[in-house]
Amino acid sequence: MHSAANTAALGKCAEGHHSRAARASAVVPRLELADIFRQFGAEYRRTHSLLPSQYKALLDIVNCRTAALGGRLEKCNHCGHEYPVYCSCSNRHCPKCQQLAKAKWLEARHAELLPVPYFHAVFTLPHVLNPLLFDNQRLLYHLLFECVSKTLREFAADPRHGLGGKLGFIALLHTWDQQLNYHVHLHCLIPAGVLACDKQHWIHARPNYLFDVEALSLVFRGKFREGLQDAYENKQLRFSAQTAQCKSQSAFRSLIAQLYKTKWVVYLKPPFNGPAQSLDYLARYTQRIAISNSRLLKLQNGRVYFRYRDRRDGDRLKETDLSADEFIHCFLQHVLPKAFVRLRHFGFLANGCKQFSLQRCRELLHAGPPLPKPPRKTVQEWMKKLTGVDVALCPHCRVGKLVFVRELLPQCPTLHRPQLQLRRSTATASQGQAGDTS
């Protein structure tokens, strides 16, 4: 019984060990997202209506690795010092809970790599759609995945575009830019080739070329416009006060017409130096959130200062600031609907056929047997790999080992649960607060 409790507590507190390792090596405490939420979150909740997913993210981030979530008490078997290790929240929007998740995802995906170049594609929705996206996140985010998937698979299956087979790729949703603006786009990692329809050979893509981006953009635009029109005709779209002007048939037709006049951006980056580098590049995106703690600079006079990269100015590193209220607003607009899957696999990488298809691709590419599954790592092994710190070693005497003493029960949450008002967002299109109510 004691062993079972010990194991459960150890698993829940994995990121807590990471936090202790980070604190041991830090000289000056850094500003964290949780600090901003603790100081200004209560006032923000009094003046704004939060969706359940937004409130949960706010509460989880504030309570992450604190006594509110409980944890375990550890004691050095040499000097006797005791250390509480508090549980992490494991919320996918929490900046403290992503490094371990990224490392585990990356290790698991290495066995799926093929010995071919990989392209990085980005499909972006025009900002004229932002108000409608705010009100229909689950529906329109899913439509984005569907349209990108159909576009890429159609291009891959058509020999006129240079291939003529079944494509496989990974797609990942992001909704922000470096300044926390609402910017909905899909990242795709695509192997440079396809599995022939008869599954008897692999068809390689041309060097440094996959598809024509202008043609991709036109087809992608057409599919999304058609899907949006169908959703409107089937009365699936929700309209808040901010999108009410688009509800009439004439207004919606005007919006659809405007989509044809707007440039739809599709970006296709040439292949990386190798499959492993491609995967590592995508891994940086998979567990990324709207803003990490490392980008936060200071909280002063009610304003949050943070770094961002200006993509339009050669990726130069710059600084900007927002009021705490606006900063929280901008962050929460990127909280995804509950249980929405933001990373998906398509084509021969789809979960239903991935095992057989990858094996066949490796055979055709003479890649040899797939890499064996890596052995399961303990919490201590993961932390040693990620931080270089042995979290089992007592940080006080540096001689003894920390052993489990007892579980620490969760304390009262830092934020008290409010009476949630489940109404749509009242944010303006330029500000872009999330408004999914599905």
Secondary structure by P-SEA (a helix, b strand, c coil): caaaaaaaaaaaaaaaaaaaaaaaacccccccaaaaaaacaaaaaacccccaaaaaaaaaaaacccccbbbbbbbbcccbbbbbbbbbccccccccccaaaaaaaaaaaccccccbbbbbbbbbccccaaaaaaacaaaaaaaaaaaaaaaaaaaaacccccccbbbbbbbbbbccccccccccbbbbbbccccccccccbbbbccccccccaaaaaaaaaaaaaaaaaaaaaaccccccccccccccaaaaaaaaaaaaabbbbbbbbcccccaaaaaaaaaaaccccccccccccccccccccccccccccccccccccccaaaaaaaaacccccccccccccccccccccaaaaaaaaaaaacccccccccccccaaaaaaaacccccccccccccbbbbbcccccccccccccccccccccccccccccbbbcc
